[in-house]
Amino acid sequence: MQTTIIPARERSEGQETLDRLERELAGGPYLARPRGRAVVSARGLTRVYGKGDAAVHALAGVDLDLSEGHLTAIMGPSGSGKSTLMHILAGLDQPTEGRVSIDGVELTGLSVDERAKAGLFLAMQYPVEVPGVSTSNFLRTAKTALDGQAPKVRTWPKVVSGALTRLEMDPDFATRSVNEGFSGGEKKRGEIVQLDVLNPKVAVL
């Protein structure tokens, strides 16, 4: 895998998009954290599909540190292993060799939900629709699963409305079914709302 990893503030291409994300996240807890400490560490990640002459080396000994308080861009041409790396970090795929840890906790072998509880968030390339489940209820269910107890019903609407206000989104967004009839932009902004409310240690976008 030939990938260039560049801190967001040092990038020249795509800087405007990353700056916008920083502005949108600035009201939440993420970028307010101390900068510099490595939250996610990957060492020697290798992923080989197939065997023998048909083997495809999607990743070959990748080392990666994702630091707290930073936006990090992983760039490369199609087929360079970006999605494979993201899937391994999120637990959707397992490495042939290597390990991944978050805050010193070994993630390799953990299920997707166990990684979420450890503080890892993955934004999907194609978010699925969940008809009949409002965004607010979806977020409350997710928060309950992460914390082990349900948020208070009386204060929960304020938590969701606060996130929507920070992102300058229509309050009615909270009552709409998850991703149903959403535009591509609304789906992505919906994931930013999830970030604000669920407060993961690291997000893979």
N, C-alpha and C positions, 0 to 999 in steps of 0.2 A: 504493500500500500504506500503510495507516494502522496503524502498529505502535508499541507502547510498549515500550521497552527499559529495564529497571530492574535495577540491581545487586541481587543476591540479598539482601544484608544490609539493603537499604532497602525490601524488599517487605513489604506487609502481608498480601496474600492469597497463599496457597500457601506461606507461610513454613515451615511444619512440614515439608512435603515436601522443600524445598530444604535445610533444616537437616539432615534425615536423610541426604540425599545427601552433604552435606559431612562428616558423621560417618563415613559408610562409606568415603569417599575419603581421610579424614584419615590412614589408615595407609599410603596409597600416596604416590607422589612428587608428585602434582599440586598440592595445596594447600600443600605445603611450599615451593614455589617463591616467589621474590620477587613481590610483588603490584604491579600497576600498569602494567607494560609491555604494549603492544598486541602480541598474537601474530598475530591475523588482522585484516586491514584490507580493507574493501570500499568502493569508491568509485563512485558513479553507476550502481549496478546497476539495469538496466531489462530487463524481460522482457515481450515482447508476443507473444501467440499470435494467429494469424490476420492478416487484412489488411482494410483499408477499414472499412466499417461493422461488420464482424464481428470486428474486432480486440478482444482482451481484454488490458488492461494489468495484468498480475499484479504487477509491480514497476515503480515509477516513480522512478528516481534515488535509490536507497537507499544511504546511507553508514552504515557499521557498523564499530566496533572491538571486538574481543573481547580482554580483558586477561588476562594471565597470573595464575593464582592466584585467579580469581573465577568464581563461577557467575552467568551472565547469563540472565535469562528474557526470551524474546521472546513477547509476548502480542498477541492480536487475535482477532476473530471469524472464523468459518469463511469461507473465500474471500478473506481479507485478504492472502494471499501468503506465509504462514509456511513452508509446505512447499516452495513454489517457491524461496524464499531458501535453505532447507536443502539442497535438491537442487543448486542452483548452487554453494554452498560446497563440497559433496562431489564435484562433477563429474558428477552424474547428469543435469544439464541445463546448457546454456550460456546466458549472458546475451545479450540483443539488443545491449546496450551496457553498458559498465562493466568493472571489473577487480576481481580478488581476489588478495591476496597473504598468505603466511604466513611470518613472520620475514624479510620483504623479498623472498621468492621468489615470482615471479608464478605464480599457479595457473591463470589463465584459459587454456584450451586443453589443460591437462594431463589425462591419463586418470585414472580413479578410483584405480588402483594407484599411479600416480605421485604423486597427492595423499596417499595413505596413507604412502608413503615419505617425503614431505615433513613428515609429522607430524599429518595430519588423520584423525580417527576419526568415523565416522557410525554411530549406533545406528539400526537399522531400525524403522519403525513396526510392521511385521509380520515378525519374524525367521523365516527359513526353517528347516525341519528338514533335517538332513543325516544320514540313517540310515546306520549302520555306521561313522561317524567319531566317535571319542570326543572329548570336549571338550579333553582334554589334547593329543591328536595334532593337533587343529584349531589350537590355540593355538601349538603348536610349529612347524607349517607356516607360520602367519602370521608368527611371530617370525623364522623363517628368511628369508622373503621380504623382510621389512623390513630385517633386518641384513645380508643377503647371505651369512650363514653360519649353520649349524644350531647351536642351543644344545647343550651337552654332555648326552649321554643320562644320565650319572650324576647330574647336579645338577638336571636339568629337573623331576623329580617334586617336589623341594623348592620350586621356584619356584611351581608351580601350587598345591601344598598350602598354601604361605604365603599366597597370595591368598585361598584359600578360608577359611583360619583367620581372616584379618582381617575377612572378611565374614560370619563365623559360619555358614558353609555346610557341609553334609555332605561329607566327603572323597570319598564315592562319586560326587559330582557330576562329578569329573574323568573317570570311566570311562563315563559315560552318553553316548549319541550326541547330537550337538549339537541341542538344542531338541526332540528327539523325545519326545513325551509330556510336555513341560514345561508347567506352568501359565504363565499370563501373567506372574505375578510372578517365576517361575523364569527365564523368558526375559530379563526385564529385569535381574535380578541376574547372570545369565550374562554380559550385556554389561558390567556393572560389573567382573566378573572379567577380561574381555578388556582393559578399560581399565587395570586394575592391572598385568597382565602385559605388555601391549604398550607401555605408557607413551607415548602420543601427546602432541604438544604442545598440541593442542586437541581437544575432543570435542564433537560436535553430537548432542544427545540429543533 
